[in-house]
Amino acid sequence: MPVTIHNLTPDIGNYQHDVQKDITHNVQQTLSTLSVLPEVERLNAQASSEIFQAILKKNPLFINIVLTDLKGKVITSRKALKKPGSIADCNRPDHAKIERC
């Protein structure tokens, strides 16, 4: 009896794309919501940190949330940064670069 082998690569690729798209949408939605909270708008470090803690607790896929001013100075970060201060020197504020900054 002949055996048929199906190429699943396109399906796996589409699935991964859809998952990444959903994650990106959820992160954008979360950050948009955070940006309008009065505690975040006022750059209140303590209150924002408590909000970030609650969000990270409910969203284990999130690594960290960092609040900066418009110049890149870190106001608060839920997880301690190796070298707190500014992310202004980073070309792209992704997780790896923020950890080094």
N, C-alpha and C positions, 0 to 999 in steps of 0.2 A: 504494500500500500504506500503511495507516495506521500511524503511529508511536505507540508507547505510552511515556509518560513516567512513571517510578516516583518516588514521593517517598521519598528516602533519608534525609531529615532525622531521623525517629525512630530509624533504625538508627545513624546517626552519634551522636546524643545518647546512646543506650544504650551504644554502644561507649566513648564518653568517660567516661560514668558508671562503667562497669566498670573502665576503666583507672585512674581516680582512686581508686576503691574499693580496687583492688589495691595501689596506691602507699601509700595510707593504712594499709592492713593491714601492709604490709612495714615501714613506718616505726614503727608501734606495736610490732610484734614485735621490731624491732631495739632500740628504746628499753627495752622490757621486759627483754630479755636483758642489755643494758648495765647496767641498774639493779641487777642481782644480782651483778655482778662485784665481787670484793673491792677491786680498785683504785678502782673508781668509788664503792663504798659508803664507802670510807675517804677519799674526796675527794683522792686522790693525783694531783696535777696532771700530773706528768711521765708516769707510767704511763698515765693516762687519755688524755692527748694522743697517746701512741704508739698506743693502741688505736683512737682516733678516726681517726688518720691511715690506719691499715690499712683501716678500714671505708669511709672516703671514697674510698680508692683503688679498692676493689672495687665501690663503688656510686656511679657518677658522677652519678646523679640527686640524690644528697644534696648540699646546699649547704655545710652546716657542722654540727658537733655542739658544743654548748656545755654544760659542766658547771657547775652553780651549787649553792650551798648552799640550805637551806630558806628563807633570807631573800632569795634572788635575787642574792647576791654571786657574780660569775663567778669560778670556780676555774680553769678552763682553757677555751680555745676552740681548735679545730684551726686555724681561720683567724683571723687577727688582727682584732679588733674596732676600729672607729674610736675608740671611747671606752670602754675596758675599765673595769670596776667592778661595777655592779649593773644588773640588769634589773628590779629591784623596782618602779621607777617606771613600767614599761611595763604598760599594762592587759592586753595580750595579747602574749605573747612570741613573735611571729612574726618571720620573718627581717628584714623591713623595720624593725621597731621595735627589734630587737636591734642592728642596724647603727647606729641613731641613738642608742642608749643608751650 
